[in-house]
Amino acid sequence: MPGPRLTVVGSINVDLVARVERLPRPGETVTDATFTHIPGGKGANQAVAAARLGAQVELIACVGNDDLVGVALTELHVAGVNLDKLKHVDVSTGVALIDVDAHGENAIVVAPGANAELKPDDVHIDDTDAVLCQLEIPLETVERASELAPDRFFLNAAPARTPFPAADVTIVNKYEVEALPERAGVVVMTLGHEGAVLIEDGKEVARATPPRVDVVDGTGAGDAFTACYVVSILEGRTPEESLRRATIAGALAVTKFGAQASMPTADEVDALL
């Protein structure tokens, strides 16, 4: 049976990752790091994750005409994400500079590049069950996606920027929640290793705790969580079960190196449910 149809409007990056014993302090240089470059970007991460979880996914995004494109699109092709509406521009493909320490903690700086060229007129929504956005693309483009969403609009309000449009469900971490407008209705807030809570009309209505895992790399954990919560809701699961599945997906994502390569499948999530 075909899975739910999801349109993701968001970013595509190449992650330039340095793995090091500890993260540098301001003004400090650390050495003996190992380096790799892998596909990333919150839009692409969530599109890959949703596809692995069983959704039929289309990604509307923008990349450059440069040597980074091949790396940026690798996992999207493998996951079977529809890229028919991918836009190409003569600007560098987006890049994220990521430092990861021996405990899996990370520090990330993003250079948006081509992601900043994804304009409202580039957003054309076909038959879909929901639209999912993040905030690594222009806010006016996010607004346009929310207006064109035929049914449900999900927003992962990360990185925190304001003002952004209201959504049927807004997903944030404990730091980003401070940027939410008062009109926010259903809010899912992630709490790292403590799990996540579901908030409706300002009141906590559900809470889930993830399984204990060995942390390898925290990059992409929030994207795995977001994709799993959205896909679970679209499959008709209750918000409580969707929250539990999402915390498991986020936990599984930190057990492997890299963002998209660590996104779990539905079978892997349900095995721990």
ABEGO torsion letter per residue (X at the ends): XBBBBBBBBBBBBBBBBBBBABBBBBGBBBBGBBBBBBBBEAAAAAAAAAAAAGBBBBBBBBBBBBAAAAAAAAAAAAAGBBAAABBBBBBBBBBBBBBBBAAGBBBBBBBAEAAAABBAAABBBBBBABBBBBAABBAAAAAAAAAABABBBBBBBOBBBOBBBBBABBBBBAAAAAABBAABBBBBBBAEAAEBBBBBGGBBABBBBBBBBBBABABGAAAAAAAAAAAAAAAGBBAAAAAAAAAAAAAAAAABBEAAAABBBAAAAAAAX
